[in-house]
Amino acid sequence: MKNYSVFKKLDVSLPCVDAKRLIHGRGGKIEGFEQINIEIYSQVLWVIVYQSVDEQPLYDMLSLAKENMEKWGVDHIYIQRRFEKGNPVEVYAGTDEWVDNEFETQENHLNYLVNLGRNQNTGLFLDMVNGRKWLQDNSRKQSVLNLFSYTCSLGVSAAAGGANQIVNIDMAKGAVKKGQQNFALNDVNGVFIAQDIFKMIKKLTLKGPFDILVADPPSFQSKAFDVRKDYKKLLTKLKSALAHDATLMLCLNSPALDTQFIHDMVDEVYEGKATFIKRLENPEVLADVNEEASLKVMLYKLS
Ligand SMILES: C[S@@+](CC[C@H](N)C(=O)[O-])C[C@H]1O[C@@H](n2cnc3c(N)ncnc32)[C@H](O)[C@@H]1O
């Protein structure tokens, strides 16, 4: 049967406690699934179809999946179609109990609120798992500035790793509120600012100096951020908010821009005073035909 390999991948990965990307068809390496990702959030198998494609390979695979739900600890299978207006969700198996109904999920012993439904994003970007892990392992006694924090999952990880101070900032009020709830859920403390970062640079500088800068901007958001011109501007303006030996975690999720874009930007802004440490590896499941197009999480150390 075509795409039996997808079923087999699910079968070896499930059941699992942590929320996870299980199938990354968008990496271009799985025939018939080039526009499909599959994730698990607690008891829900979450299928995302990005473009209108022949869905027969998916349905063939799901008919097998349905027979294995109990063994996998899956109660519901939902399909979100991103190419249709309003991102409608089909309940393929189970009930609609968790559609647009927030619930808690887990990753690395931390808890996060997610909402599977009309929102394009669930509240937790699963491809960033290694970024969260790195912060959890490296934030002890550090002061962390988390820019473009969204629902503050990177901040939660830093806090769980023993950071002294975490300042989270994002212009989306709802996301920041969710971030506060995520912090409370994990019994950790942080500072939350719901504002355009560019309007807050002075205030952020007063809260510094920060030992770790996390920046995970959108590639392009109308009237808010254009990575090609604003990333460099932002880093330049933030220089005085950072400790002289700060660590930078600079993220880029634009397929059109490669790691060299970040190297060049850092060289220009820090004029040779930033040493490249490494690019954090993406989880194996995120393998892409072009690794330069996939998520880039780059670490640098200032001196
Ligand atoms: C890719 S998401 C960040 C994901 C987050 N770091 C995580 O791992 O969950 C990008 C975020 O940037 C925010 N954003 C875009 N432009 C902004 C700006 N100028 N000031 C503040 N937030 C901005 C958006 O509201 C969005 O939540």
The ligand as a Gaussian input file, in Angstrom:
#p B3LYP/6-31G(d) Opt

LIG

0 1
 C        7.119000      32.963000      14.955000
 S        6.066000      33.698000      16.155000
 C        7.086000      33.471000      17.571000
 C        7.059000      32.070000      18.126000
 C        7.592000      31.913000      19.514000
 N        8.952000      32.381000      19.641000
 C        7.477000      30.465000      19.992000
 O        8.470000      29.722000      19.919000
 O        6.380000      30.085000      20.370000
 C        6.220000      35.415000      15.777000
 C        5.560000      36.386000      16.757000
 O        6.076000      37.694000      16.492000
 C        5.095000      38.641000      16.868000
 N        5.487000      39.949000      16.272000
 C        5.638000      40.237000      14.959000
 N        6.090000      41.512000      14.815000
 C        6.239000      42.034000      16.064000
 C        6.668000      43.291000      16.575000
 N        7.058000      44.292000      15.756000
 N        6.676000      43.498000      17.913000
 C        6.266000      42.484000      18.749000
 N        5.853000      41.259000      18.333000
 C        5.842000      41.031000      16.998000
 C        3.801000      38.021000      16.410000
 O        2.713000      38.552000      17.142000
 C        4.052000      36.511000      16.674000
 O        3.485000      36.111000      17.895000

